[in-house]
Amino acid sequence: MRIAVLGGGNGSHAAAADLALAGHEVVLWRRERAALAPVLASGGIELLDGAGLRHVSFGATDDLADAVRGAALVVAPIPAFAQADLARRLAPLLRDGQVVFLPPGTWGTLLLDQTVRAAGNKAEVAYAEAGTLPWLCRLHRTETGTRIAIRVRATRLPTGVHPARLAPAALPVLKAAFPAIERLADGLDGALMNAGPIIHPPLITMNAGPLQHFERWDIHNEGTQPAIRNVTDVLDAERVRLREALGYGPPHFPLADHYKTDGDEWMYGRRGHTQLVDSADWREHIDLATHRYMREDVACGLALLASLGAWAGVPMPVASGLLAVAGAAIGEDFARTGRTVAAMGISGMDRAALRRLLAEGAR
């Protein structure tokens, strides 16, 4: 299957390598040709995982039209704050039958649908989003070029399709690339499965002092203490209550399962957190004002949760409190500037209208 992978971060390189390794025809797109130099020079990337180190070959281009043309699947594991620009670029290019996958999406499925339709493109395109990135991975710069280290692969990948009426056609395409996919009801179901806005806002907000003091700090290791886990558990309980209030049933993939080595299997299996910490790849410099944990998981993801809670009449004090504290820490009002129901254009809808939108798509 021909697959276009869009973006230049950890997830995009992992996607290109893993999907090419699985036998798909892959082309990686980045906006700046200079940034593609290591991939163009070597014809691919070094992949390091549990099976060792090897080179994986795939194509690369800075021409988005060339990348997307003829692709059955377009995979865009980019930060949520980059989705609007990508949607505008994709708007004239997408064609009937294509599937665009955002792992995870932060309700980017609706954003892309709205943007493409507003640009006049009436193609029947399915947009899907998952509860997490399919890999725990990090890019490494080496003497020979670029290496992607994949520490963990998702074993369960809950995924919703927007509009839901296109799910029967889209899911076989998605599963051909990602066999771990488990079907959810729709795109919002997928957005409310996103783990990023649950795990990262408490970690960066409650570790703000060490993050600003130390050059490198591992929020997943010494930054994950019982008090922070307590906050994460309460925040996740708010997410589950919101899901239930909006009519979404189990499984809810509670984040507490990510930290367990037994019981229900979470998205990364039963040892995902242990493998993440053991790798030391997440001992990094985090600038609070610019890092994607703030710009994606707070400004987009947490703002979405808090505003959806207000819209649905579900109290979410921890989500709203963390959103306010994180914004205060960097001098920004995310309740006003973030990805809220108002920003998504649904604040005036009732639940019936929202259900129609999720099922049928933008018009």
C-alpha positions as a printed NumPy array, in Angstrom:
array([[  0.   ,   0.   ,   0.   ],
       [  1.252,   3.483,  -0.826],
       [  1.485,   5.586,   2.337],
       [  2.429,   9.254,   2.684],
       [  3.965,  10.159,   6.046],
       [  3.878,  13.872,   6.836],
       [  6.087,  15.732,   9.304],
       [  9.629,  15.851,  10.593],
       [  9.437,  14.81 ,  14.236],
       [  9.965,  11.646,  16.224],
       [  6.613,  10.124,  15.278],
       [  6.9  ,  10.833,  11.566],
       [ 10.318,   9.211,  11.308],
       [  9.12 ,   6.225,  13.328],
       [  6.09 ,   5.9  ,  11.059],
       [  8.167,   6.023,   7.881],
       [ 10.628,   3.441,   9.177],
       [  8.082,   1.052,  10.677],
       [  5.656,   1.16 ,   7.761],
       [  8.454,   0.672,   5.225],
       [  9.797,  -2.21 ,   7.317],
       [  6.323,  -3.785,   7.074],
       [  6.566,  -3.724,   3.271],
       [  4.538,  -0.63 ,   2.405],
       [  5.555,   1.895,  -0.239],
       [  6.377,   4.906,   1.931],
       [  7.249,   8.497,   1.117],
       [  8.154,  10.959,   3.877],
       [  7.275,  14.628,   3.372],
       [  8.83 ,  17.631,   5.089],
       [  8.411,  21.292,   4.166],
       [ 12.121,  22.143,   4.034],
       [ 14.244,  20.155,   1.612],
       [ 17.357,  20.884,   3.666],
       [ 15.805,  19.074,   6.621],
       [ 15.4  ,  15.989,   4.429],
       [ 19.113,  15.89 ,   3.564],
       [ 20.04 ,  12.969,   5.87 ],
       [ 17.159,  10.831,   4.573],
       [ 17.805,  11.757,   0.94 ],
       [ 21.525,  11.059,   1.283],
       [ 21.062,   7.604,   2.804],
       [ 17.795,   6.667,   1.111],
       [ 16.071,   6.136,   4.441],
       [ 16.936,   6.016,   8.129],
       [ 18.623,   3.88 ,  10.746],
       [ 16.124,   2.068,  12.947],
       [ 17.027,   0.915,  16.441],
       [ 14.556,  -1.31 ,  18.264],
       [ 14.432,  -4.604,  20.129],
       [ 15.626,  -6.433,  17.025],
       [ 18.796,  -4.349,  16.804],
       [ 20.103,  -1.687,  14.441],
       [ 19.481,  -1.706,  10.698],
       [ 18.856,   0.626,   7.777],
       [ 15.316,   1.004,   6.435],
       [ 14.783,   2.478,   2.974],
       [ 11.909,   4.734,   1.917],
       [ 11.286,   7.754,  -0.306],
       [ 11.313,  11.403,   0.719],
       [ 10.147,  14.673,  -0.815],
       [  9.431,  18.304,   0.006],
       [  6.561,  18.335,  -2.53 ],
       [  3.336,  17.662,  -0.64 ],
       [  1.307,  17.039,  -3.796],
       [  3.812,  14.417,  -4.898],
       [  3.723,  12.745,  -1.485],
       [ -0.072,  12.573,  -1.254],
       [ -0.789,  11.667,  -4.88 ],
       [ -1.966,   8.066,  -5.102],
       [ -1.586,   7.401,  -1.37 ],
       [ -4.324,   5.233,   0.092],
       [ -3.259,   6.355,   3.574],
       [ -1.834,   9.672,   4.742],
       [ -0.248,   9.447,   8.202],
       [  0.375,  12.75 ,   9.991],
       [  1.796,  12.22 ,  13.497],
       [  2.375,  15.941,  13.936],
       [  1.609,  18.131,  16.984],
       [ -1.977,  19.36 ,  17.213],
       [ -0.857,  22.977,  16.916],
       [  0.538,  22.218,  13.43 ],
       [ -2.679,  20.654,  12.114],
       [ -4.337,  23.871,  10.913],
       [ -1.441,  24.738,   8.617],
       [ -1.249,  21.178,   7.305],
       [ -5.008,  21.14 ,   6.696],
       [ -4.735,  24.258,   4.526],
       [ -1.916,  22.662,   2.545],
       [ -3.802,  19.399,   2.101],
       [ -7.142,  21.015,   1.21 ],
       [ -6.673,  21.11 ,  -2.581],
       [ -4.851,  17.764,  -2.734],
       [ -7.052,  15.131,  -1.095],
       [ -9.149,  12.814,  -3.255],
       [-12.07 ,  10.418,  -2.864],
       [-11.295,   7.299,  -0.857],
       [ -8.164,   8.556,   0.891],
       [ -7.724,   8.086,   4.638],
       [ -5.871,  10.647,   6.772],
       [ -4.629,   9.344,  10.112],
       [ -3.702,  11.591,  13.055],
       [ -2.115,   9.563,  15.865],
       [ -3.096,  11.191,  18.224],
       [ -5.437,  13.891,  16.98 ],
       [ -6.854,  16.147,  19.734],
       [-10.004,  16.328,  17.561],
       [ -7.913,  17.247,  14.554],
       [-10.236,  15.023,  12.53 ],
       [-12.953,  17.664,  12.766],
       [-10.474,  20.481,  12.132],
       [ -9.212,  18.863,   8.924],
       [-12.703,  18.056,   7.699],
       [-13.887,  21.618,   8.311],
       [-10.825,  23.16 ,   6.65 ],
       [-10.902,  20.944,   3.563],
       [-14.642,  21.494,   3.081],
       [-14.312,  25.259,   3.582],
       [-11.685,  25.304,   0.829],
       [-14.236,  23.836,  -1.579],
       [-12.914,  20.274,  -1.723],
       [-15.916,  17.917,  -1.666],
       [-13.918,  14.683,  -1.846],
       [-15.076,  11.808,   0.351],
       [-12.084,  11.627,   2.703],
       [-12.029,   9.763,   6.009],
       [-10.113,  11.277,   8.92 ],
       [ -9.06 ,   9.071,  11.831],
       [ -7.41 ,   9.73 ,  15.175],
       [ -5.954,   7.417,  17.801],
       [ -5.517,   7.563,  21.556],
       [ -1.756,   7.769,  21.341],
       [  1.257,   7.745,  19.059],
       [  1.828,   4.152,  17.898],
       [  5.42 ,   4.3  ,  19.152],
       [  7.421,   5.514,  22.125],
       [ 10.34 ,   6.803,  20.111],
       [ 13.11 ,   9.372,  19.872],
       [ 15.248,  10.725,  17.044],
       [ 19.011,  10.5  ,  17.514],
       [ 21.562,  12.399,  15.446],
       [ 24.534,  10.182,  14.6  ],
       [ 27.755,  10.541,  12.626],
       [ 26.154,   8.672,   9.746],
       [ 22.93 ,  10.668,   9.691],
       [ 19.616,  10.148,  11.488],
       [ 18.474,   7.273,  13.68 ],
       [ 15.044,   6.603,  15.093],
       [ 14.967,   4.605,  18.315],
       [ 11.634,   2.836,  18.852],
       [ 11.462,   1.716,  22.478],
       [  7.84 ,   0.507,  22.539],
       [  5.168,  -0.168,  19.92 ],
       [  1.497,   0.2  ,  20.75 ],
       [ -0.246,  -3.115,  21.275],
       [ -3.727,  -1.552,  21.387],
       [ -4.59 ,   1.536,  19.364],
       [ -8.163,   2.796,  19.967],
       [ -9.114,   4.814,  16.883],
       [-12.149,   6.808,  15.806],
       [-13.09 ,   7.782,  12.241],
       [-14.677,  11.066,  11.142],
       [-17.21 ,  11.144,   9.638],
       [-18.323,   7.906,  11.226],
       [-20.261,   6.881,   8.105],
       [-16.924,   6.326,   6.32 ],
       [-15.534,   4.006,   9.01 ],
       [-16.401,   0.742,   7.193],
       [-14.288,   1.797,   4.21 ],
       [-11.503,   3.431,   6.228],
       [-10.841,   0.769,   8.857],
       [ -9.458,  -1.918,   6.498],
       [ -6.98 ,   0.645,   5.159],
       [ -5.957,   1.665,   8.673],
       [ -5.651,  -1.921,   9.903],
       [ -3.484,  -2.878,   6.925],
       [ -0.916,  -0.412,   8.249],
       [ -1.68 ,  -0.625,  11.986],
       [ -3.043,  -4.051,  12.98 ],
       [ -3.358,  -2.948,  16.64 ],
       [ -6.203,  -0.542,  15.808],
       [ -9.433,  -1.007,  17.773],
       [-12.532,   0.727,  16.419],
       [-14.159,   3.558,  18.353],
       [-17.518,   5.185,  17.647],
       [-16.325,   8.368,  15.926],
       [-13.652,  11.065,  15.849],
       [-14.627,  12.656,  19.164],
       [-14.488,   9.233,  20.797],
       [-10.897,   9.065,  19.541],
       [-10.123,  12.579,  20.768],
       [-11.371,  11.729,  24.261],
       [ -9.081,   8.7  ,  24.339],
       [ -5.98 ,  10.877,  23.871],
       [ -3.564,  10.212,  26.724],
       [ -1.361,  13.261,  26.141],
       [ -3.651,  15.859,  27.792],
       [ -3.903,  13.603,  30.851],
       [ -0.297,  12.554,  31.423],
       [  1.67 ,  15.648,  30.366],
       [ -0.066,  18.719,  31.885],
       [  0.323,  17.537,  35.51 ],
       [  3.907,  16.449,  34.822],
       [  5.098,  19.748,  33.379],
       [  3.036,  21.974,  35.675],
       [  3.981,  20.198,  38.906],
       [  7.612,  19.81 ,  37.75 ],
       [  7.906,  23.442,  36.605],
       [ 10.596,  24.243,  39.195],
       [ 12.98 ,  21.382,  38.299],
       [ 12.328,  21.906,  34.587],
       [ 13.435,  25.526,  34.836],
       [ 16.348,  24.739,  37.172],
       [ 17.977,  21.697,  35.593],
       [ 19.276,  21.585,  32.037],
       [ 17.726,  18.115,  31.603],
       [ 15.005,  16.481,  33.641],
       [ 13.071,  13.243,  33.138],
       [  9.453,  13.978,  34.002],
       [  8.615,  10.3  ,  33.514],
       [ 11.247,   9.098,  36.009],
       [ 12.045,  11.265,  39.033],
       [  9.342,  13.678,  37.844],
       [  6.611,  11.079,  38.381],
       [  5.955,  11.02 ,  42.117],
       [  2.875,   9.84 ,  44.08 ],
       [  1.425,  13.343,  44.484],
       [  1.573,  13.907,  40.733],
       [  0.107,  10.489,  40.005],
       [ -2.778,  11.335,  42.354],
       [ -3.552,  14.449,  40.312],
       [ -3.259,  12.496,  37.067],
       [ -5.71 ,   9.879,  38.328],
       [ -8.303,  12.512,  39.277],
       [ -7.846,  14.308,  35.946],
       [ -8.304,  11.022,  34.116],
       [-11.455,  10.294,  36.112],
       [-12.824,  13.621,  34.849],
       [-12.048,  12.522,  31.282],
       [-13.917,   9.259,  31.812],
       [-16.935,  11.058,  33.288],
       [-16.986,  13.354,  30.27 ],
       [-16.819,  10.375,  27.913],
       [-19.722,   8.718,  29.693],
       [-21.781,  11.925,  29.7  ],
       [-21.317,  12.159,  25.933],
       [-22.461,   8.57 ,  25.461],
       [-19.133,   6.787,  25.026],
       [-18.828,   3.475,  26.841],
       [-15.899,   1.343,  27.958],
       [-13.155,   0.5  ,  27.519],
       [-11.911,   3.944,  28.559],
       [ -8.213,   2.967,  28.761],
       [ -7.599,   4.59 ,  32.171],
       [ -4.082,   5.988,  32.338],
       [ -3.447,   4.168,  35.639],
       [ -3.152,   0.963,  33.589],
       [ -0.11 ,   2.441,  31.817],
       [  1.832,   2.258,  35.076],
       [  0.83 ,  -1.32 ,  35.947],
       [  2.604,  -4.529,  34.999],
       [ -0.522,  -6.654,  35.323],
       [ -4.283,  -6.292,  34.886],
       [ -5.872,  -4.726,  31.827],
       [ -3.421,  -4.069,  29.021],
       [ -2.997,  -0.383,  28.201],
       [ -2.137,   1.035,  24.763],
       [  1.594,   0.314,  25.113],
       [  1.182,  -3.06 ,  26.765],
       [  2.071,  -3.887,  30.359],
       [  5.672,  -2.658,  30.471],
       [  5.443,   0.524,  28.435],
       [  6.252,   2.931,  31.263],
       [  9.147,   0.798,  32.516],
       [ 10.697,   0.591,  29.055],
       [ 10.243,   4.331,  28.55 ],
       [ 12.058,   5.171,  31.8  ],
       [ 14.799,   2.593,  31.277],
       [ 15.709,   4.066,  27.88 ],
       [ 16.626,   7.503,  29.385],
       [ 15.56 ,   9.024,  26.044],
       [ 13.1  ,  11.309,  27.839],
       [ 15.769,  12.978,  30.011],
       [ 15.537,  16.207,  28.093],
       [ 15.376,  19.975,  28.161],
       [ 11.796,  21.245,  28.306],
       [ 11.12 ,  24.93 ,  27.789],
       [  7.727,  25.505,  29.401],
       [  6.613,  28.195,  26.982],
       [  7.418,  26.392,  23.74 ],
       [  7.515,  22.638,  24.351],
       [  4.814,  20.556,  22.686],
       [  3.616,  19.305,  26.088],
       [  2.469,  22.876,  26.696],
       [  1.513,  23.864,  23.151],
       [ -0.173,  20.585,  22.245],
       [ -1.286,  18.834,  25.41 ],
       [ -2.27 ,  21.943,  27.405],
       [ -3.197,  24.625,  24.867],
       [ -4.973,  22.151,  22.587],
       [ -5.792,  18.982,  24.514],
       [ -6.498,  20.216,  28.027],
       [ -8.327,  23.307,  26.75 ],
       [-10.524,  21.008,  24.678],
       [-11.324,  18.773,  27.674],
       [-12.159,  21.683,  29.97 ],
       [-14.34 ,  23.455,  27.426],
       [-16.138,  20.247,  26.413],
       [-16.853,  19.65 ,  30.073],
       [-18.411,  23.101,  30.403],
       [-20.402,  22.582,  27.189],
       [-21.689,  19.181,  28.354],
       [-22.366,  20.294,  31.941],
       [-19.723,  17.987,  33.412],
       [-17.683,  19.547,  36.26 ],
       [-13.945,  19.271,  35.519],
       [-12.217,  21.258,  38.279],
       [ -8.8  ,  19.647,  37.932],
       [ -8.739,  20.094,  34.151],
       [ -9.813,  23.723,  34.478],
       [ -7.409,  24.36 ,  37.362],
       [ -4.4  ,  22.882,  35.579],
       [ -5.302,  24.851,  32.457],
       [ -5.347,  28.085,  34.47 ],
       [ -2.121,  27.309,  36.37 ],
       [ -0.226,  26.266,  33.236],
       [ -1.345,  29.436,  31.475],
       [ -0.383,  31.58 ,  34.443],
       [  3.083,  30.   ,  34.471],
       [  3.818,  31.305,  30.976],
       [  1.479,  34.32 ,  30.865],
       [ -1.242,  33.047,  28.548],
       [ -4.987,  32.467,  28.935],
       [ -5.528,  29.072,  27.31 ],
       [ -9.257,  29.163,  28.049],
       [ -9.359,  32.024,  25.553],
       [ -6.597,  31.111,  23.079],
       [ -6.692,  27.317,  23.168],
       [ -8.56 ,  24.649,  21.199],
       [-11.967,  25.144,  22.787],
       [-15.463,  24.259,  21.602],
       [-15.794,  27.888,  20.509],
       [-12.612,  27.631,  18.446],
       [-13.929,  24.402,  16.901],
       [-17.206,  26.106,  15.961],
       [-19.544,  23.879,  17.949],
       [-20.318,  25.988,  21.014],
       [-23.799,  26.828,  19.708],
       [-24.696,  23.226,  18.848],
       [-26.91 ,  20.968,  20.879],
       [-26.054,  17.311,  21.338],
       [-28.216,  16.145,  18.457],
       [-26.469,  18.532,  16.059],
       [-23.082,  17.375,  17.297],
       [-24.028,  13.738,  16.758],
       [-25.056,  14.535,  13.182],
       [-21.765,  16.323,  12.566],
       [-19.765,  13.376,  13.906],
       [-21.722,  10.908,  11.802],
       [-22.039,  12.82 ,   8.542],
       [-19.141,  15.264,   8.529],
       [-18.865,  18.949,   7.673],
       [-20.985,  20.342,   4.843]])
